[in-house]
Amino acid sequence: QRAWMRAPVPGWRPIWCARHKAAGIDHVWQPGMAAPQQAEAVLALWGVVPGRGDLEDNTRLAQAAMALGRACGAARVLHCSSAAVYGAGPQHCEESPCQPLNAYGVAKLAMEAAIAQEASPEACALRLANVVGADSLFAALASEAPMVLDQFPDGQGPRRSYAPPSTIWRAVAALLASTDMPNVINVAAPGAVDMADLAQAAGRVFQWQPAPEGALAQAVLNTTRLQELTADHSKADPKALIDEWRVLTEAGA
C-alpha cells in the first residue's frame, strides 16, 4: 500500500480487502463471503509462509482468489508465487525445471498447478524473488541483535535476486496492460545482490560464519520476460534497495 501511494498504477484504483478491519482497508472479506463489489482484476497478496500455518492453504487461497475473480467479474487474477519453486542453481528462467528444495517451494508449485486447472479468469503467478523488507535479511537489519552472515568459499555472502515493492508494482501494471499475459513470470530487479553488500549499504556491522553444508550460494532469477514487458532494465543496486526500504518503513511509522 505504501509503495502504491508513492507511485500509483495509472488508470487503476485499488480496493483493499482483508479478513479484519484495519486502517486502509476498504472491505472486510474472506472466502465464503459474497464478492464485496465488481472489479476488473484481482491481486491475491495472501499466502502461507513457512512456520506460519498449513502450507497447503496456498492452493486453497489461490482457488478462493480465482472464485472471487469470477464473482466480481474480473478478467484477470494475479497470484503471488515464489522463486522457491525452482530449487538450486543460478539464472532460473520461467522455462527452467522446477525442483523445489523445501516444503514451501513444493506448496507454491502445487498452487501454480491448481491455478492452471482453472478455466477462468486469466491467471498469472508472480514468481517473486526475495522481497525487499520481507525476507530474513531485512528482519535482521531491522533488529538490534548482532548480525551474522554465511560466507562461502569464494569469500562472498549469499547472492540473491531481490524484488523491491516498486518493481512488483511495475510488474503488476505491465501484466494488467498486456494483451498476451503469461501464466508465470519472474519478478525481481535485474541482477544478483550480495547480502553482505546490503548490510554494508544499511550501515550494519556483521560477523561472518562459514556457510553450512547445503546452504545456497546463489538464487538468481532471469528477468528477461519482465524486462521485455516493462521496458525497465535498471539493475539491482544495494543502496537503492536499502533507500526504498527505509522510505517505505518510515512511511508506516
C-alpha positions in Angstrom: 0.0 0.0 0.0 2.8 2.4 0.9 4.6 1.7 -2.4 1.3 2.2 -4.3 0.7 5.6 -2.7 4.2 6.7 -3.7 3.6 5.7 -7.4 0.0 4.6 -8.2 -0.6 2.5 -11.3 -2.2 4.8 -13.9 -5.8 4.0 -14.7 -6.4 1.7 -11.7 -8.0 2.3 -8.4 -7.2 -0.4 -5.7 -9.9 -1.8 -3.5 -8.1 -3.2 -0.5 -9.7 -6.2 1.2 -8.6 -8.1 4.4 -10.0 -10.5 6.9 -10.0 -7.9 9.6 -10.9 -4.2 9.8 -7.8 -2.0 9.8 -6.6 1.3 8.6 -6.5 1.5 4.8 -8.9 -1.5 4.3 -11.9 -0.9 2.2 -13.7 -4.1 2.8 -13.6 -6.9 5.4 -13.8 -10.1 3.3 -12.8 -13.7 3.5 -13.6 -16.9 1.5 -17.2 -17.8 1.8 -18.5 -14.3 1.7 -20.1 -12.6 -1.3 -17.8 -10.5 -3.5 -17.5 -7.1 -2.0 -18.0 -5.3 -5.3 -17.3 -5.6 -9.0 -13.6 -5.3 -10.1 -11.6 -5.7 -13.3 -8.8 -7.6 -11.7 -7.8 -9.3 -8.5 -4.3 -9.2 -7.0 -4.0 -12.0 -4.4 -1.4 -10.8 -1.9 -2.2 -13.5 0.6 -0.3 -16.8 1.3 1.2 -19.0 3.9 4.9 -18.9 4.6 7.0 -21.5 6.5 6.2 -21.7 10.2 3.0 -19.6 9.9 0.4 -22.2 9.1 -0.6 -25.1 6.8 1.4 -24.6 3.5 -1.3 -26.5 1.6 -3.5 -23.5 2.3 -1.6 -21.7 -0.5 -3.5 -23.8 -3.0 -6.9 -23.3 -1.3 -6.3 -19.5 -1.1 -5.4 -19.4 -4.8 -8.6 -21.2 -5.7 -10.5 -18.8 -3.5 -8.9 -15.9 -5.3 -10.0 -17.4 -8.7 -13.5 -17.8 -7.3 -13.5 -14.2 -6.1 -12.4 -13.1 -9.6 -15.3 -14.9 -11.2 -17.7 -13.5 -8.7 -16.6 -9.9 -9.1 -16.3 -10.1 -12.9 -12.6 -9.8 -13.1 -10.8 -10.5 -16.3 -7.5 -11.4 -14.6 -6.2 -12.7 -11.3 -2.6 -12.3 -10.3 -1.1 -14.6 -7.7 2.0 -14.4 -5.5 4.2 -17.4 -6.1 7.9 -17.7 -5.2 11.3 -18.3 -6.6 11.4 -21.3 -4.2 9.6 -23.4 -6.9 12.9 -23.6 -8.8 15.4 -25.1 -6.3 19.2 -24.8 -6.6 21.1 -23.1 -9.3 21.5 -19.6 -10.7 19.7 -17.8 -13.5 16.4 -19.5 -13.5 14.1 -18.6 -16.3 10.4 -19.4 -16.4 11.1 -22.5 -18.5 13.7 -23.9 -16.1 12.9 -27.2 -14.5 11.2 -26.8 -11.1 12.8 -28.9 -8.4 12.0 -27.2 -5.1 14.3 -27.9 -2.2 11.8 -27.4 0.6 8.1 -27.8 1.5 7.3 -24.1 0.8 8.6 -24.4 -2.8 6.6 -27.7 -3.2 3.4 -25.9 -1.9 3.8 -23.0 -4.2 4.4 -25.3 -7.2 1.2 -27.2 -6.3 -0.6 -23.8 -6.1 0.5 -23.0 -9.6 -0.7 -26.3 -10.9 -4.1 -25.8 -9.3 -4.4 -22.3 -10.9 -3.6 -23.8 -14.3 -6.6 -26.1 -14.0 -9.0 -23.2 -13.7 -10.7 -22.2 -16.9 -11.3 -18.6 -16.0 -10.4 -15.8 -15.3 -7.0 -15.5 -16.9 -4.3 -16.0 -14.3 -0.6 -15.3 -13.8 1.7 -16.5 -11.0 4.3 -14.0 -10.0 7.4 -15.9 -9.0 8.7 -13.4 -6.5 12.4 -13.2 -5.6 13.3 -12.1 -2.0 11.0 -9.2 -1.3 12.8 -6.1 0.0 11.6 -5.6 3.6 10.1 -9.1 3.9 12.9 -11.6 4.0 15.2 -12.9 6.8 18.0 -10.4 5.9 15.7 -7.4 6.3 14.4 -8.8 9.6 18.0 -8.9 10.8 18.6 -5.4 9.5 15.6 -4.1 11.5 16.8 -5.9 14.6 19.3 -4.6 17.1 20.7 -8.1 17.7 24.2 -9.0 16.4 24.1 -9.8 12.7 25.8 -12.9 11.2 26.0 -13.8 7.6 27.1 -17.0 5.8 30.3 -16.8 4.0 31.0 -19.1 1.1 34.5 -20.4 -0.1 34.7 -17.6 -2.7 34.6 -15.1 0.2 31.1 -13.8 -0.7 27.9 -13.9 1.2 24.6 -15.3 -0.2 23.7 -13.8 -3.5 20.1 -13.3 -4.3 17.7 -11.7 -6.6 15.6 -9.0 -4.8 12.2 -7.6 -5.6 11.6 -4.2 -4.2 7.9 -3.2 -3.9 8.3 -0.6 -6.7 9.4 -3.4 -9.1 6.5 -5.6 -8.0 4.0 -2.8 -8.8 5.6 -2.2 -12.2 5.2 -5.9 -12.9 1.5 -5.7 -11.9 0.9 -2.7 -14.1 2.5 -4.3 -17.1 0.6 -7.6 -16.6 -2.7 -5.8 -16.3 -2.0 -3.8 -19.5 -0.6 -6.7 -21.5 -2.5 -8.2 -24.5 -0.9 -11.6 -24.0 -0.4 -12.2 -20.3 2.0 -15.0 -19.4 0.9 -17.7 -17.0 4.1 -17.3 -14.9 6.7 -14.5 -14.6 9.8 -14.0 -12.6 9.6 -10.7 -10.6 12.9 -9.2 -9.4 15.2 -6.3 -10.1 17.7 -7.5 -12.7 20.9 -8.9 -11.4 22.1 -10.5 -8.1 22.8 -8.8 -4.9 25.2 -10.0 -2.2 23.6 -9.9 1.2 26.8 -8.5 2.6 26.6 -5.5 0.3 23.0 -4.9 1.5 24.2 -5.0 5.1 27.0 -2.6 4.3 24.7 -0.2 2.5 22.5 -0.2 5.6 25.5 0.7 7.7 25.2 -2.5 9.7 28.2 -4.3 11.3 28.1 -8.1 10.8 30.2 -11.1 11.5 30.9 -13.9 9.1 30.3 -17.6 9.7 31.2 -20.5 7.4 28.2 -21.3 5.2 26.7 -24.6 6.4 26.6 -27.6 4.2 23.7 -27.3 1.8 23.4 -23.5 2.0 22.6 -21.9 -1.3 25.4 -19.5 -2.5 23.1 -18.2 -5.3 19.4 -18.0 -6.0 19.1 -15.7 -9.0 16.2 -15.2 -11.4 16.4 -14.5 -15.1 14.2 -11.4 -15.6 14.3 -11.1 -19.4 10.5 -11.7 -19.6 9.8 -9.0 -17.1 12.2 -6.5 -18.7 10.6 -7.1 -22.1 7.2 -6.4 -20.5 8.1 -3.3 -18.5 11.0 -1.9 -20.6 12.7 -1.4 -17.2 16.4 -2.5 -17.4 17.7 -0.8 -14.3 20.0 -3.2 -12.3 19.5 -4.1 -8.7 21.6 -1.7 -6.6 22.2 -2.3 -2.8 21.9 1.3 -1.9 18.8 1.9 -3.9 17.2 -1.2 -2.3 18.0 0.0 1.2 16.8 3.5 0.5 13.4 2.2 -0.8 13.1 0.0 2.3 13.8 2.9 4.6 11.4 5.3 2.9 8.6 2.7 3.0 9.3 1.8 6.6 9.3 5.4 7.7 6.0 6.0 5.8 4.4 3.4 8.0 5.9 4.6 11.3 
